[in-house]
Amino acid sequence: MHFGIAFPSYVDAWRDCEVAEAAGFSHAWFYDTQLLCSDVYATMALAAEHTRTMVLGTLVAIPSNRIAPVTASAIATINAIAPGRVILGVGTGFTGRNTMGLPPLSVARLVGYVRQVRGLLAGEDVLFREGKAERWIRLLSRDRRLGCVNLDDPIPIHLAANARKALAAVGEVGDGWITVALPPTAIPETRDAILAAARSAGRTFDGRGGRPYTTLLTTGCVLRPGESHGDARVLRRVGPVVVVGAHAMWESARGGHGFGFANEEVAAAYGAYLDAYAARRGSPSDRRYLEAHEGHMMYLKPGEEAFVQRDLIPVLTLTGEPAQVRERVRAFADAGVDNLAVQAIPGLARELIEEFGREVIGRV
């Protein structure tokens, strides 16, 4: 199994990448969330320059954030800095679009976008549409000697998917699968849906037993002696990820995208919390989604720790005593997860790297 470290993109992430690479992490993943984070490709460029072996990937790029030729050029530029060490992860958008009060993109649009980017990265002419206009485009400075982009080393495209249509898209156009919040027992059956879609599309996955390279996004904290899931240090480390469940329940209750999370009582309580939080800041009522997703996956807003369900911490994250964390990691490996992407919190990455480097990597 490979271990990745995932970053809500921030400028100094390259410093933590250097330490993570030395500790045995093989991958670094970067979020494309424009209203919360630094630009994903600028952050990746710094990491590419300061690492030697780590594979660097977007987790995940959102089609609405950049047109296909911009994404193709950006990821091929990173590939020029870190030849053969690049993955393009793409998804319909959860955080990056919910922070703007927008729903995820359609799976059909995702598939079309992936086809365009893949064609451009293959050096092909691609039909690009803007409104009613249709024009053929290609990456023109593709000769590597020019020093602009690297199309010689392949760039695999992995798709983020949990829902049925998105899983089918992985089989139709993806090279790999990125998932979140799935227990080990659910992974084989979910992956079967991808394989069925691939067969229908006349596709196969190279290597790894004919199945897609599978990355699971999570986070974690190795407990110290006498420490519990509710301790302040643990909540700082994993709370920003676990509380996303409350964000999702609130989104679901208002007709938004909530990954299938639904709980009217939690949604109502979280809505009341947001109203009070917004009132203190003087934020208009038509912008409540901004308050909801402030700090999303990065930090807890004041008072938000009340919505971190302690019983979900060992379920949704790799948090526990060292032996417990290793046991859960083995369960994911047995289920066919190839890459555990453990999210770091800005400012707390070194602690996570040290814990997992010492207690988990190389010991499972």
Rosetta blueprint (number, residue, H / E / L):
1 M L
2 H E
3 F E
4 G E
5 I E
6 A E
7 F E
8 P L
9 S L
10 Y L
11 V L
12 D L
13 A H
14 W H
15 R H
16 D H
17 C H
18 E H
19 V H
20 A H
21 E H
22 A H
23 A H
24 G L
25 F L
26 S L
27 H E
28 A E
29 W E
30 F E
31 Y L
32 D L
33 T L
34 Q L
35 L L
36 L L
37 C L
38 S L
39 D L
40 V H
41 Y H
42 A H
43 T H
44 M H
45 A H
46 L H
47 A H
48 A H
49 E H
50 H H
51 T L
52 R L
53 T L
54 M L
55 V E
56 L E
57 G E
58 T E
59 L L
60 V L
61 A E
62 I L
63 P H
64 S H
65 N H
66 R L
67 I L
68 A H
69 P H
70 V H
71 T H
72 A H
73 S H
74 A H
75 I H
76 A H
77 T H
78 I H
79 N H
80 A H
81 I H
82 A L
83 P L
84 G L
85 R L
86 V E
87 I E
88 L E
89 G E
90 V E
91 G L
92 T L
93 G L
94 F L
95 T H
96 G H
97 R H
98 N H
99 T L
100 M L
101 G L
102 L L
103 P L
104 P L
105 L L
106 S L
107 V H
108 A H
109 R H
110 L H
111 V H
112 G H
113 Y H
114 V H
115 R H
116 Q H
117 V H
118 R H
119 G H
120 L H
121 L H
122 A L
123 G L
124 E L
125 D L
126 V E
127 L E
128 F E
129 R E
130 E E
131 G L
132 K L
133 A E
134 E E
135 R E
136 W E
137 I E
138 R L
139 L L
140 L L
141 S L
142 R L
143 D L
144 R H
145 R H
146 L H
147 G L
148 C L
149 V L
150 N L
151 L L
152 D L
153 D L
154 P L
155 I L
156 P L
157 I E
158 H E
159 L E
160 A E
161 A L
162 N L
163 A L
164 R H
165 K H
166 A H
167 L H
168 A H
169 A H
170 V H
171 G H
172 E H
173 V H
174 G L
175 D L
176 G E
177 W E
178 I E
179 T E
180 V E
181 A L
182 L L
183 P L
184 P H
185 T H
186 A H
187 I H
188 P H
189 E H
190 T H
191 R H
192 D H
193 A H
194 I H
195 L H
196 A H
197 A H
198 A H
199 R H
200 S H
201 A L
202 G L
203 R L
204 T L
205 F L
206 D L
207 G L
208 R H
209 G H
210 G H
211 R L
212 P L
213 Y E
214 T E
215 T E
216 L E
217 L E
218 T E
219 T L
220 G E
221 C E
222 V E
223 L L
224 R L
225 P L
226 G L
227 E L
228 S L
229 H L
230 G L
231 D L
232 A H
233 R H
234 V H
235 L H
236 R H
237 R H
238 V H
239 G H
240 P H
241 V H
242 V H
243 V L
244 V H
245 G H
246 A H
247 H H
248 A H
249 M H
250 W H
251 E H
252 S H
253 A H
254 R L
255 G L
256 G L
257 H L
258 G L
259 F L
260 G L
261 F L
262 A L
263 N L
264 E H
265 E H
266 V H
267 A H
268 A H
269 A H
270 Y H
271 G H
272 A H
273 Y H
274 L H
275 D H
276 A H
277 Y H
278 A H
279 A H
280 R H
281 R H
282 G L
283 S L
284 P L
285 S H
286 D H
287 R H
288 R H
289 Y H
290 L H
291 E H
292 A H
293 H H
294 E L
295 G L
296 H L
297 M L
298 M L
299 Y L
300 L L
301 K L
302 P L
303 G L
304 E H
305 E H
306 A H
307 F H
308 V L
309 Q L
310 R H
311 D H
312 L H
313 I H
314 P H
315 V H
316 L H
317 T L
318 L E
319 T E
320 G E
321 E L
322 P H
323 A H
324 Q H
325 V H
326 R H
327 E H
328 R H
329 V H
330 R H
331 A H
332 F H
333 A H
334 D H
335 A L
336 G L
337 V L
338 D L
339 N E
340 L E
341 A E
342 V E
343 Q E
344 A L
345 I L
346 P L
347 G L
348 L L
349 A H
350 R H
351 E H
352 L H
353 I H
354 E H
355 E H
356 F H
357 G H
358 R H
359 E H
360 V L
361 I L
362 G L
363 R L
364 V L
